[in-house]
């Protein structure tokens, strides 16, 4: 299966998203869970756009059934 990585433009878009989400996040972090597929692009998207949640201890489930 082809497993592309994010482009530099994609990483920049994720960083923009991260700043917008962090500033306007309406949920309690302790009520959150991040669920992603194991594909590189998805993992990188979570890392770059949700890193601030990951650093605060929000659990992550990497689930192959989300891989399409």
PQR file of N, CA, C, O and H, with PARSE charges and radii, in Angstrom:
ATOM      1  N   UNK A   1       0.844  -1.174   0.000 -0.4000 1.5000
ATOM      2  CA  UNK A   1       0.000   0.000   0.000 -0.0000 2.0000
ATOM      3  C   UNK A   1       0.893   1.242   0.000  0.5500 1.7000
ATOM      4  O   UNK A   1       1.840   1.345   0.780 -0.5500 1.4000
ATOM      5  N   UNK A   2       0.575   2.160  -0.874 -0.4000 1.5000
ATOM      6  CA  UNK A   2       1.312   3.416  -0.946 -0.0000 2.0000
ATOM      7  C   UNK A   2       1.065   4.202   0.336  0.5500 1.7000
ATOM      8  O   UNK A   2      -0.081   4.355   0.758 -0.5500 1.4000
ATOM      9  H   UNK A   2      -0.194   2.076  -1.507  0.4000 1.0000
ATOM     10  N   UNK A   3       2.127   4.700   0.957 -0.4000 1.5000
ATOM     11  CA  UNK A   3       2.024   5.380   2.250 -0.0000 2.0000
ATOM     12  C   UNK A   3       2.789   6.702   2.193  0.5500 1.7000
ATOM     13  O   UNK A   3       3.889   6.806   2.735 -0.5500 1.4000
ATOM     14  H   UNK A   3       3.058   4.576   0.615  0.4000 1.0000
ATOM     15  N   UNK A   4       2.204   7.719   1.533 -0.4000 1.5000
ATOM     16  CA  UNK A   4       2.928   8.987   1.372 -0.0000 2.0000
ATOM     17  C   UNK A   4       3.038   9.767   2.678  0.5500 1.7000
ATOM     18  O   UNK A   4       2.225   9.612   3.589 -0.5500 1.4000
ATOM     19  H   UNK A   4       1.310   7.634   1.092  0.4000 1.0000
ATOM     20  N   UNK A   5       4.038  10.585   2.741 -0.4000 1.5000
ATOM     21  CA  UNK A   5       4.222  11.497   3.877 -0.0000 2.0000
ATOM     22  C   UNK A   5       3.627  12.854   3.505  0.5500 1.7000
ATOM     23  O   UNK A   5       3.385  13.140   2.333 -0.5500 1.4000
ATOM     24  H   UNK A   5       4.699  10.711   2.001  0.4000 1.0000
ATOM     25  N   UNK A   6       3.397  13.679   4.517 -0.4000 1.5000
ATOM     26  CA  UNK A   6       2.905  15.028   4.255 -0.0000 2.0000
ATOM     27  C   UNK A   6       3.967  15.837   3.517  0.5500 1.7000
ATOM     28  O   UNK A   6       5.165  15.660   3.737 -0.5500 1.4000
ATOM     29  H   UNK A   6       3.594  13.447   5.469  0.4000 1.0000
ATOM     30  N   UNK A   7       3.519  16.703   2.661 -0.4000 1.5000
ATOM     31  CA  UNK A   7       4.425  17.635   2.001 -0.0000 2.0000
ATOM     32  C   UNK A   7       4.727  18.779   2.971  0.5500 1.7000
ATOM     33  O   UNK A   7       4.092  18.895   4.019 -0.5500 1.4000
ATOM     34  H   UNK A   7       2.546  16.846   2.483  0.4000 1.0000
ATOM     35  N   UNK A   8       5.692  19.617   2.618 -0.4000 1.5000
ATOM     36  CA  UNK A   8       5.986  20.791   3.440 -0.0000 2.0000
ATOM     37  C   UNK A   8       4.755  21.691   3.544  0.5500 1.7000
ATOM     38  O   UNK A   8       4.483  22.262   4.600 -0.5500 1.4000
ATOM     39  H   UNK A   8       6.207  19.523   1.766  0.4000 1.0000
ATOM     40  N   UNK A   9       4.017  21.811   2.444 -0.4000 1.5000
ATOM     41  CA  UNK A   9       2.789  22.618   2.468 -0.0000 2.0000
ATOM     42  C   UNK A   9       1.771  22.011   3.422  0.5500 1.7000
ATOM     43  O   UNK A   9       1.105  22.735   4.162 -0.5500 1.4000
ATOM     44  H   UNK A   9       4.238  21.348   1.587  0.4000 1.0000
ATOM     45  N   UNK A  10       1.646  20.685   3.413 -0.4000 1.5000
ATOM     46  CA  UNK A  10       0.727  20.007   4.322 -0.0000 2.0000
ATOM     47  C   UNK A  10       1.091  20.230   5.781  0.5500 1.7000
ATOM     48  O   UNK A  10       0.215  20.420   6.624 -0.5500 1.4000
ATOM     49  H   UNK A  10       2.187  20.096   2.812  0.4000 1.0000
ATOM     50  N   UNK A  11       2.377  20.206   6.074 -0.4000 1.5000
ATOM     51  CA  UNK A  11       2.843  20.453   7.451 -0.0000 2.0000
ATOM     52  C   UNK A  11       2.490  21.875   7.870  0.5500 1.7000
ATOM     53  O   UNK A  11       2.027  22.098   8.989 -0.5500 1.4000
ATOM     54  H   UNK A  11       3.088  20.052   5.388  0.4000 1.0000
ATOM     55  N   UNK A  12       2.704  22.826   6.986 -0.4000 1.5000
ATOM     56  CA  UNK A  12       2.348  24.216   7.302 -0.0000 2.0000
ATOM     57  C   UNK A  12       0.842  24.357   7.522  0.5500 1.7000
ATOM     58  O   UNK A  12       0.416  25.091   8.414 -0.5500 1.4000
ATOM     59  H   UNK A  12       3.080  22.645   6.077  0.4000 1.0000
ATOM     60  N   UNK A  13       0.041  23.670   6.728 -0.4000 1.5000
ATOM     61  CA  UNK A  13      -1.407  23.719   6.910 -0.0000 2.0000
ATOM     62  C   UNK A  13      -1.792  23.127   8.264  0.5500 1.7000
ATOM     63  O   UNK A  13      -2.686  23.646   8.933 -0.5500 1.4000
ATOM     64  H   UNK A  13       0.388  23.074   6.004  0.4000 1.0000
ATOM     65  N   UNK A  14      -1.141  22.068   8.667 -0.4000 1.5000
ATOM     66  CA  UNK A  14      -1.409  21.464   9.974 -0.0000 2.0000
ATOM     67  C   UNK A  14      -1.050  22.420  11.109  0.5500 1.7000
ATOM     68  O   UNK A  14      -1.770  22.502  12.104 -0.5500 1.4000
ATOM     69  H   UNK A  14      -0.415  21.646   8.124  0.4000 1.0000
ATOM     70  N   UNK A  15       0.045  23.132  10.964 -0.4000 1.5000
ATOM     71  CA  UNK A  15       0.448  24.086  12.003 -0.0000 2.0000
ATOM     72  C   UNK A  15      -0.556  25.226  12.120  0.5500 1.7000
ATOM     73  O   UNK A  15      -0.847  25.693  13.221 -0.5500 1.4000
ATOM     74  H   UNK A  15       0.630  23.065  10.156  0.4000 1.0000
ATOM     75  N   UNK A  16      -1.086  25.672  10.982 -0.4000 1.5000
ATOM     76  CA  UNK A  16      -2.136  26.705  11.001 -0.0000 2.0000
ATOM     77  C   UNK A  16      -3.376  26.163  11.698  0.5500 1.7000
ATOM     78  O   UNK A  16      -3.974  26.837  12.537 -0.5500 1.4000
ATOM     79  H   UNK A  16      -0.850  25.293  10.088  0.4000 1.0000
ATOM     80  N   UNK A  17      -3.754  24.942  11.343 -0.4000 1.5000
ATOM     81  CA  UNK A  17      -4.903  24.305  11.976 -0.0000 2.0000
ATOM     82  C   UNK A  17      -4.694  24.180  13.478  0.5500 1.7000
ATOM     83  O   UNK A  17      -5.611  24.432  14.260 -0.5500 1.4000
ATOM     84  H   UNK A  17      -3.268  24.395  10.661  0.4000 1.0000
ATOM     85  N   UNK A  18      -3.489  23.790  13.882 -0.4000 1.5000
ATOM     86  CA  UNK A  18      -3.187  23.621  15.307 -0.0000 2.0000
ATOM     87  C   UNK A  18      -3.414  24.912  16.074  0.5500 1.7000
ATOM     88  O   UNK A  18      -4.022  24.898  17.145 -0.5500 1.4000
ATOM     89  H   UNK A  18      -2.744  23.585  13.246  0.4000 1.0000
ATOM     90  N   UNK A  19      -2.938  26.018  15.544 -0.4000 1.5000
ATOM     91  CA  UNK A  19      -3.101  27.285  16.264 -0.0000 2.0000
ATOM     92  C   UNK A  19      -4.573  27.683  16.341  0.5500 1.7000
ATOM     93  O   UNK A  19      -5.010  28.234  17.352 -0.5500 1.4000
ATOM     94  H   UNK A  19      -2.444  26.029  14.675  0.4000 1.0000
ATOM     95  N   UNK A  20      -5.333  27.413  15.299 -0.4000 1.5000
ATOM     96  CA  UNK A  20      -6.762  27.732  15.317 -0.0000 2.0000
ATOM     97  C   UNK A  20      -7.516  26.830  16.286  0.5500 1.7000
ATOM     98  O   UNK A  20      -8.361  27.300  17.048 -0.5500 1.4000
ATOM     99  H   UNK A  20      -4.977  26.966  14.479  0.4000 1.0000
ATOM    100  N   UNK A  21      -7.210  25.534  16.259 -0.4000 1.5000
ATOM    101  CA  UNK A  21      -7.883  24.603  17.161 -0.0000 2.0000
ATOM    102  C   UNK A  21      -7.560  24.891  18.619  0.5500 1.7000
ATOM    103  O   UNK A  21      -8.451  24.923  19.468 -0.5500 1.4000
ATOM    104  H   UNK A  21      -6.523  25.152  15.640  0.4000 1.0000
ATOM    105  N   UNK A  22      -6.294  25.098  18.899 -0.4000 1.5000
ATOM    106  CA  UNK A  22      -5.890  25.327  20.289 -0.0000 2.0000
ATOM    107  C   UNK A  22      -6.549  26.586  20.855  0.5500 1.7000
ATOM    108  O   UNK A  22      -6.937  26.615  22.023 -0.5500 1.4000
ATOM    109  H   UNK A  22      -5.570  25.072  18.210  0.4000 1.0000
ATOM    110  N   UNK A  23      -6.674  27.610  20.040 -0.4000 1.5000
ATOM    111  CA  UNK A  23      -7.272  28.868  20.496 -0.0000 2.0000
ATOM    112  C   UNK A  23      -8.781  28.760  20.702  0.5500 1.7000
ATOM    113  O   UNK A  23      -9.356  29.518  21.482 -0.5500 1.4000
ATOM    114  H   UNK A  23      -6.359  27.587  19.091  0.4000 1.0000
ATOM    115  N   UNK A  24      -9.423  27.823  20.008 -0.4000 1.5000
ATOM    116  CA  UNK A  24     -10.889  27.742  20.043 -0.0000 2.0000
ATOM    117  C   UNK A  24     -11.416  26.375  20.449  0.5500 1.7000
ATOM    118  O   UNK A  24     -12.570  26.056  20.166 -0.5500 1.4000
ATOM    119  H   UNK A  24      -8.956  27.207  19.374  0.4000 1.0000
ATOM    120  N   UNK A  25     -10.607  25.569  21.098 -0.4000 1.5000
ATOM    121  CA  UNK A  25     -11.001  24.199  21.425 -0.0000 2.0000
ATOM    122  C   UNK A  25     -12.071  24.207  22.516  0.5500 1.7000
ATOM    123  O   UNK A  25     -11.811  24.659  23.631 -0.5500 1.4000
ATOM    124  H   UNK A  25      -9.669  25.828  21.328  0.4000 1.0000
ATOM    125  N   UNK A  26     -13.285  23.706  22.203 -0.4000 1.5000
ATOM    126  CA  UNK A  26     -14.395  23.823  23.154 -0.0000 2.0000
ATOM    127  C   UNK A  26     -14.543  22.643  24.123  0.5500 1.7000
ATOM    128  O   UNK A  26     -15.477  22.628  24.925 -0.5500 1.4000
ATOM    129  H   UNK A  26     -13.496  23.338  21.298  0.4000 1.0000
ATOM    130  N   UNK A  27     -13.650  21.665  24.065 -0.4000 1.5000
ATOM    131  CA  UNK A  27     -13.821  20.446  24.861 -0.0000 2.0000
ATOM    132  C   UNK A  27     -12.800  20.351  25.978  0.5500 1.7000
ATOM    133  O   UNK A  27     -11.722  20.940  25.900 -0.5500 1.4000
ATOM    134  H   UNK A  27     -12.891  21.677  23.413  0.4000 1.0000
ATOM    135  N   UNK A  28     -13.143  19.609  27.012 -0.4000 1.5000
ATOM    136  CA  UNK A  28     -12.200  19.319  28.079 -0.0000 2.0000
ATOM    137  C   UNK A  28     -11.213  18.280  27.561  0.5500 1.7000
ATOM    138  O   UNK A  28     -11.621  17.258  27.009 -0.5500 1.4000
ATOM    139  H   UNK A  28     -14.018  19.131  27.075  0.4000 1.0000
ATOM    140  N   UNK A  29      -9.953  18.527  27.730 -0.4000 1.5000
ATOM    141  CA  UNK A  29      -8.938  17.600  27.223 -0.0000 2.0000
ATOM    142  C   UNK A  29      -9.082  16.214  27.831  0.5500 1.7000
ATOM    143  O   UNK A  29      -8.812  15.212  27.169 -0.5500 1.4000
ATOM    144  H   UNK A  29      -9.621  19.357  28.179  0.4000 1.0000
ATOM    145  N   UNK A  30      -9.507  16.154  29.090 -0.4000 1.5000
ATOM    146  CA  UNK A  30      -9.650  14.848  29.744 -0.0000 2.0000
ATOM    147  C   UNK A  30     -10.804  14.027  29.160  0.5500 1.7000
ATOM    148  O   UNK A  30     -10.897  12.829  29.428 -0.5500 1.4000
ATOM    149  H   UNK A  30      -9.726  16.968  29.628  0.4000 1.0000
ATOM    150  N   UNK A  31     -11.672  14.644  28.378 -0.4000 1.5000
ATOM    151  CA  UNK A  31     -12.773  13.930  27.720 -0.0000 2.0000
ATOM    152  C   UNK A  31     -12.446  13.542  26.280  0.5500 1.7000
ATOM    153  O   UNK A  31     -13.310  13.036  25.564 -0.5500 1.4000
ATOM    154  H   UNK A  31     -11.596  15.617  28.161  0.4000 1.0000
ATOM    155  N   UNK A  32     -11.212  13.773  25.854 -0.4000 1.5000
ATOM    156  CA  UNK A  32     -10.840  13.573  24.445 -0.0000 2.0000
ATOM    157  C   UNK A  32     -10.017  12.311  24.240  0.5500 1.7000
ATOM    158  O   UNK A  32      -9.369  11.805  25.156 -0.5500 1.4000
ATOM    159  H   UNK A  32     -10.509  14.184  26.435  0.4000 1.0000
ATOM    160  N   UNK A  33     -10.065  11.827  23.019 -0.4000 1.5000
ATOM    161  CA  UNK A  33      -9.250  10.714  22.551 -0.0000 2.0000
ATOM    162  C   UNK A  33      -9.012  10.954  21.064  0.5500 1.7000
ATOM    163  O   UNK A  33      -9.929  11.352  20.346 -0.5500 1.4000
ATOM    164  H   UNK A  33     -10.592  12.239  22.275  0.4000 1.0000
ATOM    165  N   UNK A  34      -7.807  10.718  20.607 -0.4000 1.5000
ATOM    166  CA  UNK A  34      -7.459  10.875  19.199 -0.0000 2.0000
ATOM    167  C   UNK A  34      -7.397   9.485  18.583  0.5500 1.7000
ATOM    168  O   UNK A  34      -6.694   8.610  19.089 -0.5500 1.4000
ATOM    169  H   UNK A  34      -7.062  10.395  21.191  0.4000 1.0000
ATOM    170  N   UNK A  35      -8.132   9.277  17.485 -0.4000 1.5000
ATOM    171  CA  UNK A  35      -8.140   7.990  16.791 -0.0000 2.0000
ATOM    172  C   UNK A  35      -7.676   8.227  15.359  0.5500 1.7000
ATOM    173  O   UNK A  35      -8.266   9.022  14.628 -0.5500 1.4000
ATOM    174  H   UNK A  35      -8.703   9.987  17.074  0.4000 1.0000
ATOM    175  N   UNK A  36      -6.617   7.532  14.969 -0.4000 1.5000
ATOM    176  CA  UNK A  36      -6.046   7.710  13.634 -0.0000 2.0000
ATOM    177  C   UNK A  36      -5.701   6.354  13.025  0.5500 1.7000
ATOM    178  O   UNK A  36      -5.601   5.346  13.724 -0.5500 1.4000
ATOM    179  H   UNK A  36      -6.137   6.887  15.563  0.4000 1.0000
ATOM    180  N   UNK A  37      -5.522   6.357  11.712 -0.4000 1.5000
ATOM    181  CA  UNK A  37      -5.026   5.165  11.033 -0.0000 2.0000
ATOM    182  C   UNK A  37      -3.503   5.128  11.177  0.5500 1.7000
ATOM    183  O   UNK A  37      -2.899   6.133  11.552 -0.5500 1.4000
ATOM    184  H   UNK A  37      -5.603   7.176  11.144  0.4000 1.0000
ATOM    185  N   UNK A  38      -2.877   3.993  10.888 -0.4000 1.5000
ATOM    186  CA  UNK A  38      -1.424   3.896  11.014 -0.0000 2.0000
ATOM    187  C   UNK A  38      -0.654   4.428   9.802  0.5500 1.7000
ATOM    188  O   UNK A  38       0.567   4.281   9.745 -0.5500 1.4000
ATOM    189  H   UNK A  38      -3.368   3.176  10.583  0.4000 1.0000
ATOM    190  N   UNK A  39      -1.328   5.031   8.850 -0.4000 1.5000
ATOM    191  CA  UNK A  39      -0.624   5.569   7.693 -0.0000 2.0000
ATOM    192  C   UNK A  39       0.212   6.782   8.084  0.5500 1.7000
ATOM    193  O   UNK A  39      -0.187   7.567   8.944 -0.5500 1.4000
ATOM    194  H   UNK A  39      -2.320   5.151   8.897  0.4000 1.0000
ATOM    195  N   UNK A  40       1.359   6.929   7.457 -0.4000 1.5000
ATOM    196  CA  UNK A  40       2.290   8.010   7.794 -0.0000 2.0000
ATOM    197  C   UNK A  40       1.646   9.387   7.741  0.5500 1.7000
ATOM    198  O   UNK A  40       1.830  10.202   8.645 -0.5500 1.4000
ATOM    199  H   UNK A  40       1.682   6.291   6.758  0.4000 1.0000
ATOM    200  N   UNK A  41       0.896   9.640   6.688 -0.4000 1.5000
ATOM    201  CA  UNK A  41       0.282  10.957   6.499 -0.0000 2.0000
ATOM    202  C   UNK A  41      -0.697  11.283   7.638  0.5500 1.7000
ATOM    203  O   UNK A  41      -0.760  12.419   8.106 -0.5500 1.4000
ATOM    204  H   UNK A  41       0.746   8.978   5.954  0.4000 1.0000
ATOM    205  N   UNK A  42      -1.445  10.289   8.066 -0.4000 1.5000
ATOM    206  CA  UNK A  42      -2.403  10.493   9.152 -0.0000 2.0000
ATOM    207  C   UNK A  42      -1.691  10.717  10.483  0.5500 1.7000
ATOM    208  O   UNK A  42      -2.076  11.587  11.265 -0.5500 1.4000
ATOM    209  H   UNK A  42      -1.395   9.366   7.685  0.4000 1.0000
ATOM    210  N   UNK A  43      -0.655   9.927  10.730 -0.4000 1.5000
ATOM    211  CA  UNK A  43       0.116  10.102  11.966 -0.0000 2.0000
ATOM    212  C   UNK A  43       0.790  11.464  12.005  0.5500 1.7000
ATOM    213  O   UNK A  43       0.819  12.119  13.047 -0.5500 1.4000
ATOM    214  H   UNK A  43      -0.343   9.221  10.095  0.4000 1.0000
ATOM    215  N   UNK A  44       1.336  11.892  10.860 -0.4000 1.5000
ATOM    216  CA  UNK A  44       1.969  13.208  10.801 -0.0000 2.0000
ATOM    217  C   UNK A  44       0.935  14.322  10.996  0.5500 1.7000
ATOM    218  O   UNK A  44       1.211  15.316  11.667 -0.5500 1.4000
ATOM    219  H   UNK A  44       1.313  11.359  10.014  0.4000 1.0000
ATOM    220  N   UNK A  45      -0.236  14.157  10.417 -0.4000 1.5000
ATOM    221  CA  UNK A  45      -1.292  15.167  10.589 -0.0000 2.0000
ATOM    222  C   UNK A  45      -1.653  15.298  12.061  0.5500 1.7000
ATOM    223  O   UNK A  45      -1.782  16.411  12.572 -0.5500 1.4000
ATOM    224  H   UNK A  45      -0.460  13.350   9.872  0.4000 1.0000
ATOM    225  N   UNK A  46      -1.816  14.173  12.744 -0.4000 1.5000
ATOM    226  CA  UNK A  46      -2.121  14.221  14.175 -0.0000 2.0000
ATOM    227  C   UNK A  46      -0.992  14.882  14.950  0.5500 1.7000
ATOM    228  O   UNK A  46      -1.240  15.703  15.834 -0.5500 1.4000
ATOM    229  H   UNK A  46      -1.711  13.269  12.329  0.4000 1.0000
ATOM    230  N   UNK A  47       0.231  14.533  14.627 -0.4000 1.5000
ATOM    231  CA  UNK A  47       1.381  15.094  15.336 -0.0000 2.0000
ATOM    232  C   UNK A  47       1.464  16.608  15.156  0.5500 1.7000
ATOM    233  O   UNK A  47       1.660  17.336  16.129 -0.5500 1.4000
ATOM    234  H   UNK A  47       0.432  13.866  13.909  0.4000 1.0000
ATOM    235  N   UNK A  48       1.320  17.081  13.933 -0.4000 1.5000
ATOM    236  CA  UNK A  48       1.512  18.506  13.658 -0.0000 2.0000
ATOM    237  C   UNK A  48       0.289  19.356  13.984  0.5500 1.7000
ATOM    238  O   UNK A  48       0.435  20.535  14.307 -0.5500 1.4000
ATOM    239  H   UNK A  48       1.162  16.490  13.143  0.4000 1.0000
ATOM    240  N   UNK A  49      -0.912  18.788  13.906 -0.4000 1.5000
ATOM    241  CA  UNK A  49      -2.095  19.608  14.166 -0.0000 2.0000
ATOM    242  C   UNK A  49      -2.670  19.393  15.567  0.5500 1.7000
ATOM    243  O   UNK A  49      -3.407  20.239  16.072 -0.5500 1.4000
ATOM    244  H   UNK A  49      -1.030  17.830  13.643  0.4000 1.0000
ATOM    245  N   UNK A  50      -2.335  18.270  16.189 -0.4000 1.5000
ATOM    246  CA  UNK A  50      -2.878  17.980  17.523 -0.0000 2.0000
ATOM    247  C   UNK A  50      -1.781  17.747  18.556  0.5500 1.7000
ATOM    248  O   UNK A  50      -2.042  17.220  19.638 -0.5500 1.4000
ATOM    249  H   UNK A  50      -1.736  17.582  15.778  0.4000 1.0000
ATOM    250  N   UNK A  51      -0.564  18.136  18.225 -0.4000 1.5000
ATOM    251  CA  UNK A  51       0.558  17.944  19.140 -0.0000 2.0000
ATOM    252  C   UNK A  51       0.317  18.551  20.507  0.5500 1.7000
ATOM    253  O   UNK A  51       0.740  17.991  21.519 -0.5500 1.4000
ATOM    254  H   UNK A  51      -0.351  18.564  17.347  0.4000 1.0000
ATOM    255  N   UNK A  52      -0.351  19.680  20.549 -0.4000 1.5000
ATOM    256  CA  UNK A  52      -0.643  20.338  21.824 -0.0000 2.0000
ATOM    257  C   UNK A  52      -1.565  19.476  22.684  0.5500 1.7000
ATOM    258  O   UNK A  52      -1.486  19.533  23.911 -0.5500 1.4000
ATOM    259  H   UNK A  52      -0.694  20.135  19.727  0.4000 1.0000
ATOM    260  N   UNK A  53      -2.442  18.674  22.060 -0.4000 1.5000
ATOM    261  CA  UNK A  53      -3.276  17.734  22.822 -0.0000 2.0000
ATOM    262  C   UNK A  53      -2.449  16.523  23.249  0.5500 1.7000
ATOM    263  O   UNK A  53      -2.580  16.037  24.373 -0.5500 1.4000
ATOM    264  H   UNK A  53      -2.506  18.628  21.063  0.4000 1.0000
ATOM    265  N   UNK A  54      -1.603  16.043  22.351 -0.4000 1.5000
ATOM    266  CA  UNK A  54      -0.744  14.905  22.672 -0.0000 2.0000
ATOM    267  C   UNK A  54       0.152  15.232  23.860  0.5500 1.7000
ATOM    268  O   UNK A  54       0.328  14.405  24.755 -0.5500 1.4000
ATOM    269  H   UNK A  54      -1.496  16.438  21.438  0.4000 1.0000
ATOM    270  N   UNK A  55       0.712  16.423  23.871 -0.4000 1.5000
ATOM    271  CA  UNK A  55       1.607  16.839  24.961 -0.0000 2.0000
ATOM    272  C   UNK A  55       0.880  16.956  26.291  0.5500 1.7000
ATOM    273  O   UNK A  55       1.499  16.835  27.348 -0.5500 1.4000
ATOM    274  H   UNK A  55       0.569  17.095  23.144  0.4000 1.0000
ATOM    275  N   UNK A  56      -0.431  17.191  26.251 -0.4000 1.5000
ATOM    276  CA  UNK A  56      -1.185  17.300  27.501 -0.0000 2.0000
ATOM    277  C   UNK A  56      -1.722  15.947  27.963  0.5500 1.7000
ATOM    278  O   UNK A  56      -2.458  15.870  28.946 -0.5500 1.4000
ATOM    279  H   UNK A  56      -0.935  17.289  25.393  0.4000 1.0000
ATOM    280  N   UNK A  57      -1.353  14.884  27.254 -0.4000 1.5000
ATOM    281  CA  UNK A  57      -1.706  13.539  27.708 -0.0000 2.0000
ATOM    282  C   UNK A  57      -2.964  12.943  27.107  0.5500 1.7000
ATOM    283  O   UNK A  57      -3.419  11.896  27.567 -0.5500 1.4000
ATOM    284  H   UNK A  57      -0.754  14.946  26.455  0.4000 1.0000
ATOM    285  N   UNK A  58      -3.541  13.574  26.095 -0.4000 1.5000
ATOM    286  CA  UNK A  58      -4.719  12.999  25.446 -0.0000 2.0000
ATOM    287  C   UNK A  58      -4.294  11.674  24.806  0.5500 1.7000
ATOM    288  O   UNK A  58      -3.320  11.637  24.054 -0.5500 1.4000
ATOM    289  H   UNK A  58      -3.171  14.424  25.721  0.4000 1.0000
ATOM    290  N   UNK A  59      -5.019  10.582  25.100 -0.4000 1.5000
ATOM    291  CA  UNK A  59      -4.628   9.281  24.560 -0.0000 2.0000
ATOM    292  C   UNK A  59      -4.858   9.188  23.050  0.5500 1.7000
ATOM    293  O   UNK A  59      -5.729   9.853  22.488 -0.5500 1.4000
ATOM    294  H   UNK A  59      -5.810  10.612  25.711  0.4000 1.0000
ATOM    295  N   UNK A  60      -4.051   8.346  22.420 -0.4000 1.5000
ATOM    296  CA  UNK A  60      -4.135   8.130  20.977 -0.0000 2.0000
ATOM    297  C   UNK A  60      -4.353   6.648  20.709  0.5500 1.7000
ATOM    298  O   UNK A  60      -3.654   5.798  21.261 -0.5500 1.4000
ATOM    299  H   UNK A  60      -3.343   7.806  22.876  0.4000 1.0000
ATOM    300  N   UNK A  61      -5.322   6.347  19.863 -0.4000 1.5000
ATOM    301  CA  UNK A  61      -5.530   4.984  19.381 -0.0000 2.0000
ATOM    302  C   UNK A  61      -5.167   4.961  17.909  0.5500 1.7000
ATOM    303  O   UNK A  61      -5.720   5.719  17.112 -0.5500 1.4000
ATOM    304  H   UNK A  61      -5.890   7.037  19.415  0.4000 1.0000
ATOM    305  N   UNK A  62      -4.239   4.090  17.549 -0.4000 1.5000
ATOM    306  CA  UNK A  62      -3.882   3.907  16.146 -0.0000 2.0000
ATOM    307  C   UNK A  62      -4.601   2.641  15.701  0.5500 1.7000
ATOM    308  O   UNK A  62      -4.294   1.539  16.156 -0.5500 1.4000
ATOM    309  H   UNK A  62      -3.789   3.474  18.196  0.4000 1.0000
ATOM    310  N   UNK A  63      -5.564   2.821  14.803 -0.4000 1.5000
ATOM    311  CA  UNK A  63      -6.463   1.733  14.440 -0.0000 2.0000
ATOM    312  C   UNK A  63      -6.405   1.448  12.942  0.5500 1.7000
ATOM    313  O   UNK A  63      -6.736   2.311  12.129 -0.5500 1.4000
ATOM    314  H   UNK A  63      -5.813   3.716  14.434  0.4000 1.0000
ATOM    315  N   UNK A  64      -5.988   0.253  12.582 -0.4000 1.5000
ATOM    316  CA  UNK A  64      -5.844  -0.123  11.176 -0.0000 2.0000
ATOM    317  C   UNK A  64      -7.169  -0.111  10.424  0.5500 1.7000
ATOM    318  O   UNK A  64      -7.178   0.094   9.210 -0.5500 1.4000
ATOM    319  H   UNK A  64      -5.719  -0.448  13.242  0.4000 1.0000
ATOM    320  N   UNK A  65      -8.282  -0.323  11.110 -0.4000 1.5000
ATOM    321  CA  UNK A  65      -9.573  -0.343  10.401 -0.0000 2.0000
ATOM    322  C   UNK A  65      -9.973   1.029   9.870  0.5500 1.7000
ATOM    323  O   UNK A  65     -10.898   1.129   9.064 -0.5500 1.4000
ATOM    324  H   UNK A  65      -8.275  -0.489  12.096  0.4000 1.0000
ATOM    325  N   UNK A  66      -9.296   2.084  10.306 -0.4000 1.5000
ATOM    326  CA  UNK A  66      -9.545   3.435   9.779 -0.0000 2.0000
ATOM    327  C   UNK A  66      -8.708   3.688   8.534  0.5500 1.7000
ATOM    328  O   UNK A  66      -8.823   4.739   7.904 -0.5500 1.4000
ATOM    329  H   UNK A  66      -8.545   2.002  10.961  0.4000 1.0000
ATOM    330  N   UNK A  67      -7.878   2.735   8.187 -0.4000 1.5000
ATOM    331  CA  UNK A  67      -7.000   2.853   7.022 -0.0000 2.0000
ATOM    332  C   UNK A  67      -7.785   2.456   5.772  0.5500 1.7000
ATOM    333  O   UNK A  67      -8.210   1.310   5.630 -0.5500 1.4000
ATOM    334  H   UNK A  67      -7.784   1.881   8.699  0.4000 1.0000
ATOM    335  N   UNK A  68      -7.967   3.405   4.882 -0.4000 1.5000
ATOM    336  CA  UNK A  68      -8.750   3.124   3.670 -0.0000 2.0000
ATOM    337  C   UNK A  68      -7.906   3.392   2.446  0.5500 1.7000
ATOM    338  O   UNK A  68      -8.376   3.219   1.322 -0.5500 1.4000
ATOM    339  H   UNK A  68      -7.622   4.336   4.997  0.4000 1.0000
TER
END
